Amino acid sequence: MAMNIFDFAMKMELDGKAYYEKLATETPVIGLKAIFTNLASDEQKHYDTIRSLKTGETRAMADTHVLESAKNLFEDLMVDKTIVGSLRKSLDGYQHARKIEADSVRFYEDAAKKESNPQAAQLLLKIAEEEKKHYNIMDNLYDLVLAPQNFLAWGEFSNLKEL
């Protein structure tokens, strides 16, 4: 992978982290604040992983647990419909986050295909998988706020739309 791709990926991760931190600051909902903080933490983890790849290291990356936390949050949100109404003003932000995550998935999958080091390619694919989870969370949050009357339980989180 060319050096400028590493730099681009690291900037992308820091931008994502800053965006989730902004969403965390702006939400009045404690559970959402925790989800956005966890998403920001994942983006920092991705940044650290890309930085290590840039320096030639291929260390393991810890798994994310944000999806499990999000499931509990959504169950709580479905019970309290007044919260959902108050989140409506953040719809554009959630839609923007979905776009960022979808773009990230494509970026990392493409980068993995071009990577000659198999370990580095696997790490890039792992980051892509985590970005898919982030997309899934934001997509479900967007759908919940947009149309709570049509929102169904997440089940096994298998409703990731085609990116």
Buried (B, 14 or more C-beta within 10 A) or exposed (E): BEEEBBEBBBEBBBEBBEBBBEBBEEBEBEBBBBBBBBBBBBBBBBBBBBBBBBEEEBEEBEEBEBBEBBBEBBEEBBEEEEBBEEBEEBEEBBBBBBEBBBBBBEBBBEBBEEBEEEEBBBBBBBBBBBBBBBBBBBBBBBBBBBEBEEBEEBEEBEEEEEB
